[in-house]
């Protein structure tokens, strides 16, 4: 009789499901969202580093070009605009998004003239959650004297 009661209790109890059906879908969604965010962050960092390095190299080349004998800072500015326009896009140095300035400044009180080319630009972003990132780079070169 006792065995009969135990059997009836076992049969009347609701069975607890112990399987993980559906958990794989939830885990996939959670992991894929994190991986997508990480991938976009890496792409954004690579884009920022590439653009900043290209702007820096263009500014330095423009300063070296403008420092040549017989040329001036205006020529260095124009060379920088040409380099940025050909390697990236003209919009990085266009008026609303960026600018290129060139000047001759004395070197730290010594009086040696230095051609300085500054580039200000706004870098694009991959995700709309991040604001537009401004960047300013400059290139310097000693001006050749006759």
Order of alpha helices (4+ residues) and beta strands (2+ residues): alpha-alpha-alpha-beta-beta-beta
